[in-house]
C-alpha cells in the first residue's frame, strides 16, 4: 500500500480508503448495501491487513447508523486508523438540523463523536455546498472545532471550483483553518472534475479523495453492451448516481477496460481504480463493497500500475472535448502553461 500526503498537510493517507456508505442499510441507503457490525469488523480487518489507514463515513449515511457501526467496529483499535466523516445534509425535519451554519456544524460534530465513540475526528468535511450560510461563519466554526481538539483537519465535498477557491481565500484572509482535502466524484465515465477541481488540487494543494470511483458499479465490468442489466446492483435498486448521459460512450469505455483487464489477468474494476490513482492531485480513492469478495478485489488495485499504452487507450475511449476557455489555451497558450494547467490540458496537446 502506498501512502500519500493529504493536500498541503503532513498527514499521510493510504491510496485506498474504505467507504462505509454500505454500512447500516437504513432508508434510501438500503439500495447501496446493509453491512452490519460483524460485516463491518470483517471488512475493516481486511483493509487493515492490506495497509488501509483511512476510513470515510458521514452522519447522513443511514441517518447516523453507519457512524454507529464504524464506532462499534473500530473499538479497541482507534489508534490504528484515521476517521473521516461529513456533515451538511438534513438529519431531521428541524430546519436548523442541516446546512453549514455554526449551529448545525457544532451539533453535528458532537453527535458524530458520540456515534463514532471517539474524542476526535481526523478529517471533518462539509458534505455539500450551502449557499445560504456565509462561508466566514462555516470556516470559523470549523476553526473553533479544530482549536477545541474535536477535529484535526478539515475538508469539503461536492464544491465547485469557485466555491472551493472562495473558501481558500477566506481561510487565508481570516487566518482560519485551511481545507486540506476535497472529496469529489471523478471517474473514466465522468471527467467533469478535470476542468477546475484537478487544477485546483495541483495549484492550491487540496488533496483529492474520489467517491464512487466505479461510477456506482458501471465501471466494474458487469455492465456490457447488449447484455441484461445485472441484478443485485445499485442501479437495479434505482440508485440514480451518477447520471449517465451517453450509454454508448460508457459501453465503449467498459470494452477497453475489459480488454486491458483480460490482458493483465485482473478485473475491470482494478483497472478503473488504477487509472484514478495515477491522475494528478489524487490522494486516495474511496472504495466500498456490498460483499467481502468485491472489497478484496478492489484492494488489489493498490498493486496495479498501468502502462502508458494502456492509459492512452483509456484516454482515447473516455476523453471529453475541451471546454472553453481551455481549448483556446491549448491552441494559443501552450508555451506558458503551469503544472496546474497541464493537469487538464496535457493529454490534449498531441491532438
CORJONOR-V809499 format. One record per residue. RES is the residue in one small letter. OMEGA is omega in radians with two decimals (NA if undefined). NEAR is the number of other ideal C-beta (glycine too) atoms within 8 Angstrom. D_LAST is the distance of its C-alpha to the last C-alpha in Angstrom with 2 decimals. Layout:
res	omega	near	d_last
RES	OMEGA	NEAR	D_LAST
RES	OMEGA	NEAR	D_LAST
This chain:
res	omega	near	d_last
x	3.08	9	35.12
x	3.11	6	33.00
x	-3.10	8	34.04
x	3.06	10	31.89
x	3.13	10	33.08
x	-3.14	14	32.97
x	-3.13	13	31.17
x	3.10	8	33.11
x	3.09	9	36.26
x	-3.09	4	38.18
x	3.11	11	38.19
x	-3.13	8	36.58
x	3.08	14	35.61
x	-3.09	13	34.78
x	2.98	12	31.19
x	3.11	18	32.69
x	3.05	15	35.01
x	3.03	15	37.50
x	-3.00	11	37.26
x	3.09	15	40.61
x	3.14	12	39.99
x	-3.13	14	41.50
x	3.05	15	44.73
x	3.13	13	47.61
x	3.13	12	46.46
x	3.07	8	48.17
x	-3.10	6	47.52
x	-3.09	4	44.04
x	3.03	14	42.81
x	3.13	10	44.78
x	-3.09	8	41.77
x	-3.11	11	39.81
x	-3.12	12	42.65
x	-3.14	7	46.19
x	3.13	13	46.50
x	-3.06	7	49.99
x	3.14	8	51.29
x	3.12	6	51.91
x	3.12	9	48.43
x	3.10	15	46.94
x	-3.11	10	48.99
x	-3.13	9	47.80
x	3.09	13	44.09
x	3.05	13	44.52
x	-3.14	8	46.37
x	-3.11	12	43.47
x	3.10	13	41.02
x	3.11	11	43.37
x	3.14	6	43.81
x	3.13	10	40.03
x	3.11	8	39.86
x	3.14	14	38.62
x	-3.00	10	40.18
x	-3.04	13	38.61
x	-2.99	15	39.86
x	3.08	13	38.75
x	3.09	16	40.88
x	-3.12	13	41.75
x	-3.07	14	45.02
x	-3.13	11	43.96
x	-3.08	15	43.27
x	3.09	11	46.31
x	3.06	8	47.97
x	-3.07	11	48.61
x	3.10	12	49.38
x	3.12	15	46.23
x	3.13	15	47.23
x	-3.13	10	50.79
x	3.07	15	49.72
x	3.14	16	47.54
x	3.10	12	50.57
x	-3.01	11	52.80
x	-3.10	10	50.41
x	-3.09	14	49.82
x	-3.13	8	53.47
x	-3.14	4	54.74
x	-3.12	8	51.36
x	-3.07	10	49.84
x	-3.14	4	49.44
x	-3.03	6	47.09
x	3.09	13	44.27
x	-3.12	10	42.41
x	3.02	14	42.71
x	3.01	16	40.34
x	-2.99	15	41.40
x	3.08	14	40.55
x	3.03	17	42.44
x	-3.01	11	41.90
x	-3.09	10	42.57
x	3.07	7	46.06
x	3.08	11	48.59
x	3.10	5	51.46
x	3.12	5	52.50
x	-3.11	6	53.40
x	3.10	5	51.26
x	-3.12	8	51.07
x	-3.09	10	50.10
x	3.06	10	46.38
x	-3.10	9	43.85
x	3.06	12	43.28
x	3.03	12	46.59
x	-3.12	9	48.75
x	-3.06	7	51.29
x	-3.06	13	48.96
x	-3.13	14	46.98
x	3.12	11	50.15
x	-3.11	9	51.87
x	3.13	11	48.84
x	-3.14	14	48.44
x	3.11	9	52.12
x	3.11	11	52.05
x	3.12	13	49.08
x	3.13	12	50.93
x	-3.12	7	53.92
x	-3.12	12	52.03
x	3.14	14	50.14
x	-3.12	9	53.44
x	3.13	9	52.02
x	3.10	5	52.78
x	3.05	9	49.19
x	-3.06	15	45.64
x	3.07	9	43.03
x	-3.14	15	40.16
x	-2.96	14	41.14
x	2.96	14	38.37
x	-2.91	16	38.33
x	-3.12	11	37.26
x	3.12	8	35.95
x	3.03	8	35.93
x	-3.07	11	39.32
x	-3.12	4	39.08
x	3.10	4	42.89
x	3.09	10	43.66
x	3.14	5	43.03
x	3.08	9	40.67
x	3.13	8	43.34
x	-3.14	11	45.73
x	-3.07	16	43.34
x	3.08	14	42.36
x	3.11	11	46.00
x	3.10	13	47.08
x	3.11	15	44.53
x	3.13	10	45.67
x	3.12	9	49.27
x	3.06	14	48.51
x	3.13	13	47.05
x	-3.13	6	50.08
x	3.13	7	52.35
x	-3.14	7	50.84
x	-3.11	11	49.83
x	3.12	13	46.07
x	-3.14	8	44.30
x	3.13	14	40.73
x	3.12	15	39.15
x	3.12	17	35.84
x	3.10	14	34.36
x	3.09	13	32.76
x	3.02	9	30.82
x	2.99	11	30.61
x	3.12	7	27.89
x	-3.11	10	26.21
x	3.05	7	28.82
x	-3.09	10	31.61
x	3.14	16	30.76
x	3.08	10	30.36
x	3.12	9	33.64
x	3.13	14	35.33
x	3.13	12	34.19
x	3.13	8	35.36
x	3.13	12	38.74
x	3.13	13	39.24
x	-3.10	8	38.74
x	-3.04	6	40.92
x	-3.11	9	43.72
x	3.11	5	43.61
x	3.06	10	43.05
x	-3.03	10	41.59
x	3.05	9	37.79
x	3.13	14	35.65
x	-3.06	15	34.12
x	3.00	16	32.20
x	3.10	16	30.35
x	-2.97	15	30.62
x	3.00	12	27.80
x	-3.07	11	26.43
x	-3.14	15	23.04
x	3.00	15	21.86
x	-3.12	12	19.13
x	-3.08	12	20.61
x	-3.03	9	20.81
x	-3.13	11	18.13
x	-3.06	5	19.50
x	-3.11	12	20.85
x	-3.07	9	17.54
x	-3.10	10	17.66
x	-2.94	9	20.91
x	3.06	14	22.88
x	3.08	15	20.72
x	3.09	12	20.28
x	3.12	14	24.03
x	-3.12	17	24.84
x	-3.05	11	23.29
x	-3.02	9	24.63
x	3.12	10	28.01
x	3.08	8	28.82
x	-3.00	16	29.39
x	-3.13	18	28.89
x	2.94	17	27.26
x	-3.04	16	29.45
x	3.05	15	27.79
x	-3.09	10	30.08
x	-3.04	11	29.88
x	3.08	14	27.06
x	3.10	12	27.54
x	-3.14	12	27.35
x	3.14	10	31.07
x	-3.09	11	30.91
x	-3.10	13	28.18
x	-3.13	16	26.07
x	-3.08	11	29.18
x	-3.13	12	28.87
x	-3.08	7	31.90
x	-3.09	13	30.15
x	3.13	10	28.97
x	3.08	7	28.28
x	-3.14	3	31.62
x	3.14	5	33.77
x	3.09	3	36.27
x	-3.09	7	35.46
x	3.10	8	37.08
x	3.09	5	40.32
x	-3.14	5	41.18
x	3.13	10	37.81
x	-3.10	9	37.03
x	3.07	11	35.53
x	3.09	9	38.61
x	3.09	8	40.63
x	2.96	6	38.66
x	-2.89	9	36.87
x	-3.12	4	34.25
x	-0.11	7	31.75
x	3.07	11	28.82
x	3.09	5	28.27
x	-3.10	8	26.07
x	-3.09	3	24.51
x	-3.10	6	22.74
x	3.14	6	24.69
x	3.09	7	22.73
x	3.07	9	19.54
x	-3.13	12	21.92
x	3.07	11	23.36
x	3.13	9	20.04
x	-3.11	14	19.47
x	3.11	15	23.09
x	3.12	11	22.88
x	3.08	12	20.28
x	-3.10	15	22.43
x	3.14	11	25.49
x	3.12	9	24.18
x	-3.13	14	23.21
x	-3.13	13	26.51
x	3.14	7	28.52
x	-3.12	6	27.16
x	-3.11	8	28.03
x	3.13	4	31.31
x	3.12	8	30.55
x	3.06	10	30.15
x	3.11	13	27.09
x	3.13	14	28.29
x	3.12	14	28.14
x	3.12	17	24.53
x	-3.12	15	23.66
x	3.14	16	25.67
x	3.09	12	24.34
x	3.13	12	20.72
x	-3.08	13	22.10
x	3.12	11	24.16
x	-3.09	9	21.21
x	-3.10	10	19.51
x	3.02	8	20.09
x	-3.09	11	23.47
x	3.10	14	24.87
x	-3.09	13	28.52
x	3.12	15	29.81
x	-3.05	14	29.19
x	3.14	15	32.20
x	3.05	14	33.37
x	-3.09	11	36.34
x	3.01	12	38.01
x	-3.05	8	40.74
x	3.08	6	42.03
x	-3.13	10	42.53
x	3.09	7	40.67
x	-3.13	10	37.50
x	3.14	15	37.84
x	3.12	9	38.47
x	-3.12	10	35.31
x	-3.09	13	33.18
x	3.14	13	34.77
x	-3.13	11	33.56
x	3.13	14	29.94
x	-3.10	13	30.91
x	-3.01	4	31.23
x	3.03	12	27.89
x	-3.11	5	24.89
x	3.05	12	21.79
x	3.11	6	20.15
x	3.11	6	16.56
x	3.13	6	16.17
x	3.10	10	17.75
x	-3.14	11	15.64
x	3.12	8	12.42
x	3.10	11	14.28
x	3.09	16	15.31
x	-3.11	9	11.94
x	-3.10	8	10.80
x	-2.94	12	14.18
x	-3.01	11	14.54
x	3.10	8	11.56
x	3.03	5	12.58
x	3.09	4	11.12
x	3.05	10	11.19
x	2.99	7	14.70
x	0.13	6	16.16
x	-2.99	6	16.57
x	3.09	12	13.57
x	3.12	11	10.96
x	3.09	9	13.30
x	3.09	12	13.51
x	-3.05	12	9.82
x	-2.96	7	10.25
x	-3.04	6	13.76
x	-3.03	9	14.82
x	3.12	10	12.50
x	-3.07	4	15.49
x	3.12	4	17.81
x	3.10	9	16.46
x	3.07	6	18.98
x	3.09	8	18.85
x	3.08	9	19.42
x	-3.07	10	16.43
x	3.07	9	14.22
x	3.07	14	15.86
x	-2.86	11	13.65
x	-3.03	14	10.63
x	-3.12	7	10.05
x	-3.09	7	8.16
x	-3.02	11	5.45
x	-3.13	8	5.52
x	-3.10	4	3.81
x	NA	3	0.00
